[in-house]
Amino acid sequence: MTHFIQVLIDAVAIGSLYALVALAIGLVFGVMRLINFAQGDYITIGAYSLVVPSAAATPALMFGALPWPAMILCVILTVVVLALVTERLAFRPLRNSDLTSLLISSFAVSYFLQSLILMVHGGRPKTVSIGDALSRAVEIFGVRLPGVQLLTMVVALTLLIVLVLFLKKTPIGIQLRAAAEDFQMARLLGVPANRVIAIAFAISGILGGTISLLVIIQTGTLDIRMGLMPTIFAFFATVIGGMGSLPGAVVGGYIMGILSVLLQAYLPAELRPFRDAGVFSIVILILLVRPQGIFAKTAKERV
Amino acid sequence: MLILKRMFPVIALVVPLIIVVFVIDQFGTGNMQRVSTEALVRLVFAVGLYMFVGNSGILSFGHMTFCAVAAYASAWQTCCSMMKPTIMSGLPAFVRDNTFPLIPSALTSVGLAGAVALVSGLVLMRLSFFSASISTLALLVIMNVVFANWTTVTMGNSTIVGLPVYVTIWGALAATVVVIVLAYLFQNSRWGLMLRATREEEVAAQASGVSLYWSRFIAFTLSGFVAGLAGVLFAHFMGTVSLSNFFLNHTFIIVAMLVIGGMHSLAGVVVGVALISAVTEVLRQAEAGYSIGGLSFAVPPGTQELVLAVTMLLILIFRKDGIMGGKEFRWPWPARSDRLAIEERKVASVQRSS
């Protein structure tokens, strides 16, 4: 029983992380029909902003050396600025292109950012330790909870609640949701397109920065591809949740988390390394049964 | 004459390729030949990818999967007979203990890749436009995870070395020509035209009785075979097989070539691959350092990638259909009736854009 609860907590912790990434991707997709590959690189660059650019394996700290409120602020600010810059330079000129061009453009932006990190920081993985105190485990009712997991859950849930309040209660949030539902219609009703899209990107930046900190506290390694797998998981979270549905993205994130933790826990040991292959096969099966995703808007687009 | 006219778009691509290869073979340095051979192998892959992506409009991230399957299959059959029982102990006994002749093993490898494409196409092509595109990414991840961890068969992330190297520049050229002709015949066939119709207008095509599923499925399977061929060529050009060559980075480079040349025409693919291969080679040497007139200078490593990504973005923004604008090379002396048709088309497009 305790084992099961442990597994459940793992699932919620990792699911929250995926849900956050999925939300960032879902928001941007909603307003722009853009699947943003570069989200992974937002995460990576956020993490790399902790250290001074160098080729060393254990580099000197940059933002990581600041007291933690300043550190969090600086990292998030970096990623927000990055997200806004990519939006302005690469995605805005393409706003009216077809889906495939948009997808390809984000692929290009992602490749650009990745090469940029490679150029500035070198390709070798690096170690960086922040928040060591958090790696201690807390025991509640016989269930061991690593501090990091607790933190991830708390941060993710807080952010989710704040975002929901923002989207439901503030005028800008309502405009954002309207735009995500039907961008053309929202524009006709006076929602400023540029601002709404910029805000969606800014939020995806805030989420990206937060995620990069959470991942770094958990793993302590900087790697050029560190943002890639969470982002791919989040892609499928948004797809099985139903493209363009924000609750769908969150639910999808949790489904992905739960799937991967369950497979990790209950697959026979020799099959465990193949976990992700299992997760993605199941995802494709889910898509076969519900091609539109779980929270899909009804039927096809009309002509 | 008629056949010359009809096949002109292919001839206009193949003849310059042959001339370039001839010149390089006669006068080029060893490095130049190597680079061109690699570019030709890339072209085979790019044409394979184009057969699906260009005709259907669905971007696929998954074609490296078929490339990898074929490359590994060929390695299992032809590589290092002495070492195989120890380093790839998980292979079935008859593969493990035997070494197969090159041509049959190339054919079976391409066949295996095609079979994988067929099976995954049965599933993936049922999905809608966008889900299908994203799900090909899942295919790539599944392949990567399986191959990285199935160490008794694939050696995981380590490189398999010692494959017979038999792909020369002429061999690569022959494969390229065959594949270009195949792609051209396909895109003008009944199924190719149906697929292109779904690309332009899904609903109207369906209303005219075109099956989205079957037209996409056929193209996906065919392009899987061609990607497999590229995999075999690549393995026997390099002499090594390494999993890291079959992931997103290489997919990106090929997609960039397609986009820059123009991914809606065969001419675009050939032009894109040729141009970008040349440019990246120049940049690669610039990274290593040039010396001109006693001054040596070098651009920082990574410039190649940045230039490629920026070029691709600029093309997407300013010339969405690529350098070739989605057109094939046309027979330059159209008959009178064709000329009239072309004029009419021009008028129509002016009217549409105004």
Interface residues (C-beta under 8 A of the other chain):
Chain A: I35 A90 P93 L94 S97 L99 T100 S101 L103 I104 S105 F107 A108 V109 Y111 F112 Q114 S115 L116 L118 M119 L228 I232 F235 F236 V239 M243 P273 F274 R275 D276 A277 F280 S281 V283 I284 L287 L288 P291 Q292 V303
Chain B: G57 I58 L59 V123 L124 R126 L127 S128 F129 F130 S131 S133 I134 S135 L137 A138 L139 V141 I142 V145 V146 A148 N149 W150 V203 L248 N249 F252 V255 A256 V259 P300 P301 G302 E305 L306 L308 A309 V310 M312 L313 L316 I317 K320
